[in-house]
Amino acid sequence: MPGTRNTSLDVTIMGREFRIACPENERDGLLRAVSFLDKKMREIRDAGKVIGVERIAIMAALNIAHDLLENRGHGPSREDLEVKLTHLHKLLDQALSPQDNLF
């Protein structure tokens, strides 16, 4: 996106610190991804079947990729979600309109 500034974040994954550059508007998403990856890697490590941070990272990446590919196409499309959200917005407006007269 033009005009979006990049920022550097210091993050920790499995006790190791990394500095990562990302657009400011993607900071929260990146932090959620870091947390998710850290959790997955710790689960693999704690299971005790994989040793070594590099191998744990590869197994976590494979598990996440597999989950992504398995779930792709199984959810509603963006257009379906937009239609449902528009419908819900209209229902909320109808339900809240009597409240307008209270104030």
Backbone bond lengths (Angstrom), bond angles and torsions (degrees), N, CA, C in turn:
res aa  C-N    CA-C-N  psi(-1)  N-CA   C-N-CA  omega(-1)  CA-C   N-CA-C  phi
1 M - - - 1.440 - - 1.522 108.03 -
2 P 1.328 118.73 127.75 1.451 119.96 -179.38 1.528 110.58 -64.35
3 G 1.328 114.90 141.21 1.447 119.95 177.31 1.513 114.71 84.72
4 T 1.325 118.49 -4.77 1.451 121.16 179.29 1.520 108.40 -81.36
5 R 1.317 115.06 125.24 1.466 120.01 179.98 1.515 110.96 -82.19
6 N 1.327 115.04 144.80 1.460 120.65 173.73 1.519 108.91 -90.15
7 T 1.309 115.04 149.12 1.452 121.39 176.72 1.523 108.13 -134.53
8 S 1.308 116.29 157.80 1.464 120.73 176.75 1.512 108.90 -105.13
9 L 1.323 115.33 135.59 1.453 121.33 177.35 1.517 109.31 -119.27
10 D 1.323 115.92 139.84 1.453 120.96 171.06 1.518 106.84 -97.98
11 V 1.322 116.23 120.30 1.463 121.08 -178.62 1.524 108.84 -124.75
12 T 1.321 114.83 159.26 1.462 120.66 178.92 1.518 109.09 -123.84
13 I 1.318 114.94 126.11 1.459 121.55 176.55 1.522 107.21 -125.79
14 M 1.307 115.31 119.44 1.472 122.79 -177.92 1.527 112.07 50.31
15 G 1.321 115.93 44.05 1.452 120.72 176.39 1.510 115.61 80.67
16 R 1.304 118.15 -0.89 1.461 121.92 179.00 1.524 109.16 -107.16
17 E 1.319 115.49 135.67 1.464 120.06 -178.57 1.522 110.72 -94.26
18 F 1.327 114.00 141.13 1.458 121.93 178.87 1.515 108.56 -135.43
19 R 1.304 117.18 143.03 1.465 122.32 172.31 1.520 107.01 -103.92
20 I 1.339 114.77 124.04 1.460 120.45 -174.91 1.520 109.03 -126.17
21 A 1.323 116.21 133.29 1.458 121.30 176.01 1.518 109.21 -92.75
22 C 1.330 115.71 138.06 1.459 119.93 176.19 1.523 109.12 -156.59
23 P 1.337 117.42 158.46 1.456 119.91 174.71 1.530 110.12 -61.89
24 E 1.317 116.89 143.53 1.461 121.04 -178.40 1.529 112.29 -55.45
25 N 1.334 116.64 -37.51 1.463 119.39 -176.89 1.531 113.07 -74.37
26 E 1.336 118.00 -5.38 1.461 121.75 177.78 1.527 112.21 -109.48
27 R 1.327 116.87 7.30 1.466 122.31 -175.56 1.526 111.84 -58.11
28 D 1.322 117.94 -50.19 1.463 121.26 -177.60 1.528 111.63 -62.24
29 G 1.320 116.49 -41.25 1.461 120.06 178.01 1.516 111.72 -64.07
30 L 1.322 116.34 -39.82 1.461 119.63 178.11 1.523 110.89 -64.77
31 L 1.321 117.32 -41.19 1.464 120.26 178.80 1.522 111.55 -64.31
32 R 1.335 117.30 -36.84 1.465 120.25 175.63 1.526 110.35 -65.64
33 A 1.334 116.65 -40.02 1.465 120.51 179.00 1.529 110.86 -65.10
34 V 1.320 116.84 -41.14 1.469 120.81 178.15 1.521 109.79 -60.99
35 S 1.316 116.29 -45.63 1.466 120.71 179.93 1.524 111.09 -62.17
36 F 1.324 116.36 -42.99 1.462 121.50 179.70 1.524 110.85 -62.92
37 L 1.331 115.93 -47.03 1.466 120.26 -179.49 1.525 111.05 -64.32
38 D 1.320 117.27 -43.13 1.459 120.78 178.91 1.523 110.48 -59.52
39 K 1.327 116.69 -42.79 1.465 121.02 179.46 1.531 110.63 -62.97
40 K 1.334 117.00 -46.75 1.468 120.89 -179.69 1.529 111.46 -61.91
41 M 1.323 116.36 -43.39 1.458 119.52 -178.98 1.528 111.16 -66.04
42 R 1.317 117.52 -38.56 1.466 121.03 178.30 1.533 110.83 -66.64
43 E 1.339 116.54 -37.20 1.467 119.58 177.01 1.526 110.61 -61.76
44 I 1.319 116.62 -43.66 1.467 120.80 179.45 1.527 110.05 -65.36
45 R 1.319 116.64 -45.29 1.471 120.13 178.65 1.525 110.95 -61.19
46 D 1.326 116.65 -45.14 1.463 120.65 -176.91 1.529 112.73 -68.07
47 A 1.343 116.93 -23.85 1.463 119.84 176.23 1.529 110.53 -69.15
48 G 1.333 116.42 -21.27 1.460 120.87 173.78 1.509 116.44 78.41
49 K 1.329 118.01 6.07 1.467 119.31 -177.20 1.529 113.06 -91.50
50 V 1.335 116.53 -17.28 1.464 120.94 -177.91 1.521 107.86 -124.96
51 I 1.331 115.93 131.86 1.458 121.02 -179.14 1.522 108.89 -117.87
52 G 1.323 115.25 138.16 1.461 121.01 178.34 1.514 110.53 103.27
53 V 1.329 115.60 130.68 1.461 120.93 -175.88 1.526 111.42 -60.94
54 E 1.317 117.42 -39.74 1.466 119.97 -178.90 1.534 110.55 -64.12
55 R 1.300 117.25 -44.24 1.469 120.78 179.19 1.535 110.80 -66.61
56 I 1.315 116.17 -39.06 1.467 119.97 177.62 1.522 109.69 -62.93
57 A 1.334 117.40 -41.67 1.470 121.45 179.07 1.529 110.76 -62.95
58 I 1.317 116.82 -41.44 1.471 120.48 179.33 1.525 110.43 -65.70
59 M 1.320 117.70 -43.12 1.472 120.73 178.80 1.525 110.69 -64.16
60 A 1.328 117.06 -40.90 1.469 120.58 177.89 1.521 109.85 -63.05
61 A 1.337 116.98 -44.31 1.465 120.84 178.94 1.527 111.18 -61.41
62 L 1.329 116.91 -42.58 1.468 120.48 178.45 1.531 111.34 -64.28
63 N 1.324 116.82 -42.91 1.465 119.80 179.04 1.525 111.40 -63.42
64 I 1.328 116.91 -43.90 1.467 121.11 179.87 1.522 110.52 -65.59
65 A 1.339 117.24 -43.23 1.470 121.05 178.61 1.527 110.49 -62.68
66 H 1.313 116.62 -42.77 1.467 120.52 178.91 1.528 110.60 -61.22
67 D 1.339 116.70 -47.36 1.466 120.22 178.88 1.527 111.01 -59.74
68 L 1.318 116.76 -42.85 1.467 121.15 179.68 1.523 111.03 -61.18
69 L 1.325 116.94 -48.12 1.459 120.86 -177.72 1.526 111.98 -68.58
70 E 1.318 117.58 -35.02 1.467 120.78 178.60 1.527 111.43 -68.55
71 N 1.324 116.90 -34.86 1.466 120.74 -175.54 1.522 113.53 -91.11
72 R 1.312 116.82 -11.42 1.461 120.04 -179.50 1.526 109.28 -64.91
73 G 1.292 116.51 130.56 1.457 120.82 178.26 1.513 114.14 86.54
74 H 1.340 118.39 -4.57 1.455 120.07 -179.57 1.521 112.61 -93.92
75 G 1.302 117.04 -9.59 1.459 120.33 -178.30 1.510 110.61 -103.10
76 P 1.332 116.46 174.72 1.466 119.90 178.90 1.530 110.53 -68.36
77 S 1.314 115.46 152.82 1.461 119.93 178.39 1.523 109.42 -75.18
78 R 1.304 115.43 165.21 1.473 120.73 178.64 1.523 110.27 -60.01
79 E 1.329 116.09 -39.94 1.458 120.01 -179.45 1.532 110.88 -64.15
80 D 1.333 116.45 -41.74 1.470 120.04 177.49 1.522 110.84 -61.37
81 L 1.318 116.61 -42.45 1.457 120.49 179.04 1.524 111.40 -63.70
82 E 1.338 116.78 -40.63 1.462 119.79 179.41 1.526 111.37 -64.71
83 V 1.331 117.64 -39.79 1.461 121.49 177.70 1.526 109.87 -63.38
84 K 1.326 116.80 -45.35 1.465 120.67 -180.00 1.519 111.39 -64.58
85 L 1.330 116.90 -40.81 1.457 119.94 178.86 1.524 111.67 -66.06
86 T 1.315 117.18 -38.99 1.463 120.57 176.95 1.522 110.15 -62.87
87 H 1.318 116.24 -42.53 1.463 120.89 178.10 1.528 111.03 -62.49
88 L 1.323 116.57 -45.40 1.466 120.47 178.70 1.526 111.23 -62.98
89 H 1.316 117.41 -38.38 1.456 121.75 178.08 1.528 110.48 -61.46
90 K 1.330 116.20 -43.14 1.470 120.04 178.02 1.526 111.00 -64.09
91 L 1.335 117.08 -42.06 1.464 120.23 178.06 1.524 111.62 -62.01
92 L 1.326 116.02 -40.98 1.462 119.62 177.80 1.524 111.30 -64.33
93 D 1.321 116.72 -42.53 1.467 120.06 177.46 1.526 111.00 -59.51
94 Q 1.334 116.45 -43.31 1.470 120.16 179.13 1.522 111.28 -64.81
95 A 1.315 116.71 -41.94 1.466 120.43 -177.97 1.521 111.46 -69.45
96 L 1.308 117.35 -33.46 1.461 120.71 -176.65 1.515 114.06 -90.62
97 S 1.317 118.66 -14.04 1.456 120.12 -176.73 1.528 113.31 -59.27
98 P 1.334 121.14 -36.56 1.481 118.29 175.59 1.527 112.83 -62.75
99 Q 1.300 117.80 -23.71 1.467 121.74 179.33 1.527 112.21 -68.63
100 D 1.336 116.87 -23.85 1.452 120.55 -178.90 1.522 111.96 -59.65
101 N 1.313 116.48 -32.39 1.456 120.57 -177.22 1.528 112.61 -78.29
102 L 1.307 118.04 -12.44 1.463 121.54 -178.14 1.525 112.45 -75.98
103 F 1.295 117.48 -22.67 1.461 120.07 -175.59 1.489 109.82 -110.02
